[in-house]
């Protein structure tokens, strides 16, 4: 799984370059997230613009990635396709993560 990372102001943006986060790639996703987010900014925005499908393993991998950041860092999600957003809402994970329609919307909002 390919992830890229950039930092803007006090926000680290990690972009997922895959159309799926599922059981076949959940473990690799967690490892790649750990590598990309290690020592980064206090706020991390995961850009899911290219992700069209996520299953429970993928959802679990994103939750695990949030936990890896620790209590002093925050993981927000941006660019969720309708199906992916539906998974987050049905599982009530929209109460755990801040969801933004686009990356620009996420960057226009300060963490907090």
N, C-alpha and C positions, 0 to 999 in steps of 0.2 A: 504494500500500500504506500502510495506516495503522499507525503505531507510536506508542505513548505511553510516557512515562518518568516514574518516580517514584524518589525516593531514600529508603531506610530505613537509618538508622545509616550504616555504611560500604559499603552495597550499593546499586547502581543497578539498578532493575528496568525492563526494556524489554519491553513486552507487544506481541505481534503480533496485530493485529485483522484477520486473514484466515484462511480455511480452507485456503489453499494457499501454498506457496512453491515456485514452479516456474520454468521457463525464461522464461515471459511476465513474471514480476515480479522475477527475480533481481537485475537491475541496479538497479531502483528500491529493492529491499530493502537492497542494499549502501549506496546513497546515503543512505537514511533512517537506517540504523544509524550511519553516520558522523556524521550530524547529531545524532542523539539521544545518542550515546555520547561526543561530543567534550567533553573536559575533565571527564568524570564520575568516579565513584568508582573505586577500585582493583579492585573486584569488580563485574562486571556479570552479572546473571542474565537470560537471555532466556526469557521466559514464552511457551511454545508451546502453551498449553492449548487455544487455538482452532484450531490447525493440524492438519488431518486428513490432509494429503497433502504430501509433499515429494519432489522428484526430484533428480537429480544436480546440476542447475543450482542448485537451492535449497540443497543441501548445500554446494556450492562457495561460495555467497554467505555462508553462515554461517561457513565456514572463513576466507574473506576478511575478514569482519567481525572475527573473532578476531585475525587478523594486524594489522588496522588499529589494534587497541587497544595493540599493542606488548608488549614483554616484561614491563613492570612492572604490567600489568593482566590480569585473568583473566575469561574468559567461561564461565559455567556455563549449563546448559540445564535447564529445568523444565517439567513438565506435558506430557510427550510422549505422544501417542496411540499405541496399539500399532503401527500401521503405520509411523509416523514413527520410533519407537524401533527397530523392526526394520531400517529403512534405516541408522540409525546403527550398529547392531550388525553388520549384514552387511558394511558398509564399514570396520569396525573403528574408526570414529570415536568409539566409546564409550571408546577408550583415549586419545583426545585431549581430549575434553570430559568433565566430570563431569555425569552425568545424574541428575536427581531426579524422582521420580514426581509430585510436586506442588510448587507454588511455596512452600507452607508448609514442606515438607521442605527445600527449598533455603535458605530463610531461617533455619531452625533450625540449619543447619550453617555454621560459619565457614569462610571461604576458607582454602585451604592444602593 
